[in-house]
Amino acid sequence: MAITAAQVKELRDKTGAGMMDAKKALTENDGDMEAAVDWLRTKGLAKAAKKSGRTAAEGLVAVKVEGNKGVVVEVNSETDFVAKNAEFQTMVGQIAGAALAADDVAALVESQIGDKKIKDVITDKIATIGENMSVRRMASLSGENVVAYVHNAATDGMGKIGVLVSYTGSDDAFARQVAMHVAAVNPASLSEADLDAALVEREKTVLTEQARESGKPEQVIEKMIQGRMQKYFSEVTLLNQAFVVNPDLTVGNAAKEAGVEITGFVRLEVGEGIEKVEEDFAAEVAKAAQG
């Protein structure tokens, strides 16, 4: 019998299986929905739905650079063990390659790897590997030149932290050092001008209240605030930070000496901002035993 798109969608919604697997299950069972569900379960392809509510805070960040554009993508899994899985790493690399032509995550998951959409590839991997997974974030960066760096690399081009740096000039080695600096220090912005205004105002308010508690005259307090704000900018903005390779210079001054202008950067770290649910060992074992 002919299998309709609506039937395939219904089965996918029920089981979390990939589109082609759902269609095959219905075909094999003459369109019988319940029999198709059981068929998928026996094949181990209906696991994805059960995994979708679990926290995926591990995984990999992958970087790709092509010409004057680079992308960095975070693909999450539940455990670091899966991040070391060659099958997972291959998928992440393919997703990063597809990201070069995508504008955002929503567009990326609708992109294709071979004859499958990325969202379906992920659903299939959830079923076969047995952990929840997701494409969480992506960012791109363009410039005259773009260099990439991966910290704690699991394999070529992917690891726990991915950094892109755009720059003008020809000193690729220096730009790579800056990317390593970004990975280590995690600046909030390129320069003072790029900082979030709300973040700056909040910091200034805190510093003002701290200064006023000193009981000093208002004109002295104003100078104290100016000095403390300059210190704040030197701590959180890339160009004003002490360069990890040579702390006697700021990154901006080191760039000038190298004949390079740093024009932008992107940094993604696996699991950044995800609240992890801590479980005791006994609870973890009990959960694993339940499947």
C-alpha positions in Angstrom: 0.0 0.0 0.0 1.0 3.6 -0.5 2.6 5.3 2.6 1.6 8.9 3.0 3.8 11.7 4.3 1.3 12.2 7.2 1.8 8.6 8.3 5.6 9.0 8.2 5.3 12.2 10.3 3.0 10.6 12.8 5.4 7.7 13.3 8.4 9.9 13.6 6.6 12.0 16.2 5.8 8.9 18.2 9.2 7.3 18.1 11.8 9.9 17.2 13.0 7.6 14.4 14.6 9.0 11.2 12.4 9.7 8.2 13.7 6.9 6.0 13.5 4.4 8.9 9.9 5.5 9.7 8.9 5.0 6.0 10.5 1.6 5.9 8.8 0.5 9.1 5.4 1.5 7.7 6.1 -0.2 4.4 7.2 -3.4 6.1 4.0 -3.4 8.1 1.5 -2.4 5.5 0.8 1.0 7.1 -0.1 -0.5 10.5 1.1 2.2 12.9 1.4 0.1 16.1 3.2 -2.7 14.2 5.5 -0.1 12.7 6.3 1.2 16.2 7.1 -2.3 17.4 9.2 -2.9 14.3 11.3 0.2 15.1 11.6 -0.8 18.7 12.9 -4.3 17.8 15.5 -2.7 15.5 16.6 -0.3 18.2 15.5 2.7 16.1 12.8 4.1 18.5 15.2 5.1 21.2 15.6 8.7 20.2 12.3 9.9 21.7 13.2 8.5 25.1 16.6 10.2 25.1 15.4 13.7 24.0 14.7 15.0 27.5 18.1 14.1 28.9 20.8 16.8 29.3 23.4 16.8 26.6 26.3 19.0 28.0 29.3 17.1 26.6 30.3 16.7 23.0 32.6 18.5 20.6 33.2 21.9 19.1 34.4 21.7 15.5 36.0 24.5 13.3 36.2 24.8 9.6 37.9 27.6 7.5 37.4 28.0 3.8 38.9 31.1 2.1 38.2 34.2 4.2 35.4 32.6 6.2 35.4 30.3 9.2 32.7 28.6 11.2 32.6 27.0 14.6 29.9 24.6 15.7 29.0 22.9 19.0 27.4 19.5 18.8 26.4 18.0 22.2 26.1 14.5 23.6 25.4 13.3 27.1 28.8 11.9 27.9 32.4 12.6 27.0 32.7 8.9 26.1 30.5 9.5 23.1 32.6 12.5 22.1 35.5 10.1 21.7 33.4 7.9 19.4 34.7 7.9 15.8 31.2 7.7 14.4 30.1 10.8 16.4 33.3 12.7 15.4 32.7 11.9 11.7 29.1 13.3 12.0 30.4 16.5 13.8 33.0 17.1 11.0 30.3 16.7 8.4 28.0 19.1 10.2 30.8 21.7 10.5 31.4 21.4 6.8 27.7 22.1 6.1 27.8 25.1 8.4 30.0 27.0 6.0 26.9 27.5 3.8 24.4 28.1 6.7 23.3 31.3 8.3 22.3 29.9 11.7 21.5 26.7 13.6 17.9 26.6 12.3 19.2 26.6 8.7 22.0 24.3 9.5 19.8 21.4 10.8 17.7 21.7 7.6 20.9 21.3 5.5 21.8 18.0 4.1 24.6 15.5 4.6 24.3 13.2 1.6 20.6 12.5 1.1 19.5 13.2 4.7 18.8 16.4 6.5 21.1 17.0 9.5 18.3 16.9 12.0 17.5 13.4 10.7 21.1 12.3 10.8 21.2 13.3 14.4 18.0 11.5 15.2 19.5 8.4 13.6 22.7 8.7 15.6 20.6 9.1 18.9 19.0 5.8 18.1 22.1 3.9 17.2 24.5 5.4 19.8 21.9 5.6 22.5 22.4 9.2 23.9 20.6 12.5 23.4 22.5 14.8 20.9 21.9 18.2 19.5 23.4 21.0 17.4 23.4 23.7 20.0 25.3 26.6 18.6 27.2 27.9 15.6 29.0 31.1 14.8 30.8 32.3 11.7 33.5 34.9 11.1 34.8 36.5 7.9 37.7 38.8 7.3 40.8 39.4 5.1 42.2 36.3 6.8 40.7 33.8 9.3 42.7 31.4 11.5 41.3 28.6 13.7 42.5 27.0 16.8 41.1 24.0 18.8 42.0 23.4 22.4 42.0 19.9 23.9 41.6 18.4 20.4 39.9 15.0 20.2 40.8 14.7 16.6 41.7 17.1 13.7 39.6 20.3 13.8 37.5 19.5 16.9 37.8 19.5 20.6 36.5 21.2 23.8 37.1 24.8 22.8 37.0 26.2 19.3 38.3 29.7 18.3 38.3 31.7 15.1 40.3 35.0 14.8 40.0 37.3 11.8 42.9 39.6 11.0 44.7 41.7 8.4 48.3 41.2 7.6 50.3 38.1 6.8 51.6 36.8 10.1 49.5 33.6 10.4 51.7 32.3 13.3 51.0 35.4 15.4 47.2 35.2 14.6 47.2 31.6 15.8 48.9 32.7 19.1 46.1 35.2 19.5 43.5 32.4 19.0 45.3 30.4 21.7 45.1 33.5 23.9 41.4 33.7 23.3 40.9 30.0 24.2 42.8 30.5 27.4 41.5 33.9 28.6 38.0 34.1 27.1 37.7 37.8 26.5 34.2 39.3 26.5 34.8 41.5 23.4 37.4 42.7 21.0 37.6 46.2 22.4 35.9 48.6 24.8 33.7 49.8 21.9 32.3 46.3 21.4 31.4 45.6 25.0 27.7 45.2 25.8 26.5 48.6 27.1 24.4 47.0 29.8 27.4 45.0 31.0 29.5 48.1 31.2 26.8 50.0 33.1 26.3 47.2 35.6 30.0 47.1 36.3 30.2 50.9 36.7 27.3 50.8 39.1 29.0 48.2 41.3 32.3 50.0 41.2 30.6 53.3 42.1 28.8 51.8 45.1 32.1 50.3 46.2 33.9 53.6 45.9 31.3 55.5 47.8 31.6 53.2 50.7 35.1 54.6 51.2 33.6 57.9 52.3 36.0 59.9 50.1 35.0 63.2 48.3 32.9 62.9 45.1 35.7 64.2 42.9 38.1 61.5 44.3 35.4 58.9 43.8 35.1 59.9 40.2 38.8 59.3 39.6 38.6 56.0 41.5 35.8 54.8 39.2 37.7 55.9 36.0 40.8 54.0 37.1 38.8 50.9 38.1 36.9 50.9 34.8 40.1 51.1 32.9 41.3 48.0 34.9 38.0 46.3 34.0 38.5 47.0 30.3 42.0 45.6 30.5 40.7 42.4 31.9 37.8 41.7 29.6 38.6 43.2 26.2 41.0 41.2 23.9 43.1 44.1 22.6 43.6 45.5 26.1 44.5 42.2 27.8 48.1 41.2 28.7 49.2 38.9 25.9 49.7 35.3 27.3 52.7 34.9 25.1 54.3 38.1 26.3 52.6 39.6 29.3 54.7 42.8 29.0 52.6 43.7 26.0 48.8 44.0 25.5 47.4 41.9 22.6 46.8 45.2 20.7 50.4 46.3 21.1 51.8 42.9 20.2 49.6 42.9 17.1 51.1 46.3 16.0 54.6 44.9 16.5 53.7 41.9 14.3 52.2 44.1 11.6 48.7 42.6 12.2 45.3 44.1 13.0 43.0 41.8 14.9 39.5 42.5 13.5 37.3 39.9 15.3 37.1 36.6 17.1 34.6 33.9 18.1 35.0 31.4 20.9 32.8 28.4 21.7 33.3 26.0 24.6 31.5 22.7 25.0 28.7 22.8 27.5 29.1 26.5 28.2 26.1 27.9 30.1 24.4 24.5 30.3 23.2 23.6 33.8 24.4 20.0 34.5 22.3 17.8 36.7 24.6 16.3 39.3 23.7 12.8 40.4 25.3 10.6 43.0 26.9 7.4 41.9 24.1 5.1 43.2 21.5 7.1 41.3 23.6 7.0 38.2 23.9 3.2 38.4 20.2 2.8 39.0 19.4 5.0 36.0 21.7 3.0 33.8 20.1 -0.2 34.9 16.7 1.0 33.9 17.9 1.7 30.3 
